[in-house]
Amino acid sequence: MKKIAIVSTHPIQYNAPWFKLLAERGKVELKVFYTWSQSKTTVKDKVFGKDIQWDIPLLDGYNHEFVENISKKPGSHSFFGIDNPELIEELKNYNPQAILFFGWNFKSHLKAMRHFHGKIPVWFRGDSTLLDETGGLKTKLRRLILTKVYKYVDKAFYVGGANKAYFLKHGLKGSQLVSAPHAIDNDRFSDDSVKKYSEEAIQWRTELGYNPKDIVIVFAGKLETKKQPDFLINAFKKILKNKSSSLKLLIVGNGPMEEDLKEDVNPNIKFVPFQNQTKMPIVYRLGDVLCLPSKGPGETWGLAVNEAMACGKAAIVSDKVGCSYDLIDYNKSGFVFKHNSLEELTDILVNLNKSLLDRMGETAQKKIKNYNFLSIVEPIEANL
């Protein structure tokens, strides 16, 4: 059986399930090498400045190893935060037929990519886009660096259209690119059988003071500048003057902007703190539509949109959200607005109604079924 090694910094809730699926299918032998050894039980979030421990298993069902990281400031926040002197030797000992790297911008990852280039196939998966580029000298220098980096890559598994354009721009050829779209555990977010999530959401909505006629817009994410929750709040407040009080805004999350956002009290805006993974299928059902108004930089995809769609909810996203090019069919599965246009966002919000959102939610749920873990695993198996 052919072997594949995966090199990633730490266990991630979006990747662990398809690692498990790849192992369970038994068509290839898998071993994941985690390079941030200090993340075995918890991950320090650079935005919150505290440890995050997920409440779903991230290490079950697949072979893995935490390679010792000797960095004095360990973490995925910087190039020198991942320093594993034994990584190359550990990979050699495993003797895989291909190595799939997540992220090149870490000391040990880049060193290993360079070492194995020309010896065994070096594969890559990332979700960067060109959406944040502003031109100028900085962009030109970055282009030169990235073009050199991607010369070490034999194949790249792209997550969507904007990501594919990024790889092509940095020297990879179409023949080197393989579609493996971003996906989440659709089954975990589905409520098709027991309707447990919907029942809990109805109870929670009642506790929050919502009635069945209320149209609830949900923002779920870190309260940080790049996600622009303040922009959404401003748009919401603007339309309250001309829209009935049936329109509500629910902000779910914590972050550095939290205190400022809560200063201006409004009875139609409610805040709920960070919710762990097992609660998220209920969180999306608290609302009628998700809004991700990010301005970036760094909103590469927006997996919250996948999650909301799996829950049968449409999404309103800005043009800086990578998945807007793949998941959002305008007025069918959601809406896209220009990230700095308050007018575009308010026009969308003011015209929301229950029947429209119900119809769009059904379309969104059908569409997201094509974005599943098999669409990642099967291309990997086929290319090994």
Disulfide bonds with the S-S distance in Angstrom:
none
